[in-house]
């Protein structure tokens, strides 16, 4: 039975889906897709698609059936909490709540926070918009000064929570989470780490660092099947109103009274996404088994080569938020003089089969503040990226910057496209072309 696509291929560090996918080129022919958009959504790990193949024949209701398949599905769902706990090293009073994605996790936590929330202005909208009583701190030019500004804000007035990203989705730069945790706690606040960009690339250990809450998304963690996680201290989660009201979140219902369950069930009303959760758990298990020093080194080498290669090209400017970020995950963000980011992305796709992200990355306030209201181009990489992909991207950018694009591009309804567009958007397999 083939229910879930299993076509994975060997990337440098792991088998992932899509690394030998052929895509059509605008001039005719096709080439292997070079995926530089891991930060938006990463391809599936082989362990994830294998797990879904195994589970699908037993797919059935969760928590609601005595049939064997229901028991298997329920077990897959509940045991997934253990995989997440091991992956992020939870403390004893922390509970794993399954959600749809990071956005959902942060919106859930926002309903539970008993006080003000301090946030940086560099955050993804998912970590800016949900907070009801937010106090926004403008990031400084250095991490050191940014940390000092956060501390000043926490000292100025009591806050319940510091909500901060583990790694910027704009530049990949990492914040000193252990230090921020210590500062938040010293000022009587808890800390939430938005782990959407950090958890796929760096080990996170909640008990060791003291981080109170962590949110992340399966689809950025090589498990693109619609599940996310909020992990964190039980007391706020138990005290809050249920995130969704409905079946599964209750202990007893009469027409006059409802006795709600405690977390996690309290916040997981409705039939859960068992396949997404099982996929997420498989990704956690697979990543936990990897040698992360090797992962970090692999990404560091590729990202450095990409940054250096791009920086050498006339007219290319790399984007950094801080001069002293202690670490950066595999993201390189840039602009090219004389070219709109959307045009660059359309060109890379149409002429070179390269996928990048352009725009303001759901971080409008910081892009506007640093003078990039027109956006930038973000190239992000991961377990399936090889050095040949990096060389292709550098060569393609050089060609554009040198004025050697071979096609025309135009903007319709705000979107850049090749003119004329000759590619159908089906899977292209015809005639291989040299990818540069
Ligand atoms: N936080 C960060 C840092 C992100 O990069 C993203 C998505 O790009 C999100 C939150 C939101 O994640 P999701 O769209 O999976 O909810």
Boltz pocket constraint, residues with backbone or C-beta under 6 A from the ligand:
constraints:
  - pocket:
      binder: B
      contacts: [[A, 39], [A, 40], [A, 101], [A, 102], [A, 103], [A, 104], [A, 124], [A, 126], [A, 127], [A, 165], [A, 167], [A, 168], [A, 169], [A, 194], [A, 196], [A, 197], [A, 217], [A, 219], [A, 361]]
      max_distance: 6.0
